[in-house]
Amino acid sequence: MRYYEMIFILHPNIPEEELSVVTDKVTAVIDRNKGEVIKLDSWGKKRCAHTIKKCNKGYFFLLYFMADPTVLQELDKTLRYNEKVLRYQTVITEKDKIEALKKEKENKEKEVAEPLPAAEPASAEE
């Protein structure tokens, strides 16, 4: 398996409810092909550096994942023919970067799983 970083920009006129539909399709392609999504960051609606398909703004997403190289062809088909996607790019990233993100994710899951100790009620001394 290789480690990848993908950034994709979605059309600015998409309702926010539909953004999760597109991101779910992308993560489903990775999961279906025995890959692993490490982290999906939503950067929100931002101004583009230049006009892309007559749009000056777009919703930016950054995705870190592990997968076989064959998954890239499937992702390409999914994103290329989706009218909601303005632009996307996938690059191979360093293993250290992905491992650090995995550790961060595991630490957050541990924090959620471990309940916080109950605070002792303050005693009123009069």
C-alpha positions, -999 to +999 in steps of 0.1 A: +000+000+000+011+035-007+003+067+011-015+095-007-027+130-002-055+144-023-070+178-025-103+184-043-124+215-049-162+213-051-185+238-069-194+268-047-232+266-055-236+231-039-258+231-008-238+222+023-259+190+028-247+177-006-210+182+002-210+151+024-226+131-004-195+138-026-170+132+001-188+099+011-185+087-025-148+094-025-142+076+008-164+048-003-143+041-033-112+039-011-129+016+014-144-006-013-109-012-027-094-022+007-078+012+014-079+032+046-090+068+050-067+085+075-081+120+077-106+142+058-102+179+064-128+204+052-113+238+047-146+254+039-155+278+011-125+297-001-115+320-029-096+303-057-063+317-069-077+318-104-110+311-121-118+274-125-147+265-147-161+301-144-160+299-106-139+321-083-147+302-051-150+266-041-152+242-012-118+228-004-111+193+010-079+176+020-078+138+022-051+116+035-054+079+027-035+046+022-044+024-008-031+004-037-022+023-069-052+008-087-075+028-065-063+060-082-079+050-115-112+044-097-110+077-079-102+094-112-134+081-128-154+091-098-141+127-096-136+134-133-172+127-143-188+144-113-200+179-123-198+191-087-160+186-087-140+216-101-105+203-097-086+175-079-050+164-074-035+133-058+001+130-048+022+103-031+031+115+004+056+105+030+049+075+053+060+096+084+033+121+077+006+095+075+018+076+106+018+109+126-018+115+115-028+079+124-013+084+159-032+117+163-064+100+153-059+071+177-051+095+206-083+114+199-103+081+199-087+072+232-097+105+247-133+101+236-134+065+249-120+073+284-146+092+304-133+122+323-131+118+361-161+132+379-155+165+397-160+164+434-188+186+446-176+217+465-183+214+502-199+244+519-181+251+551-199+275+573 
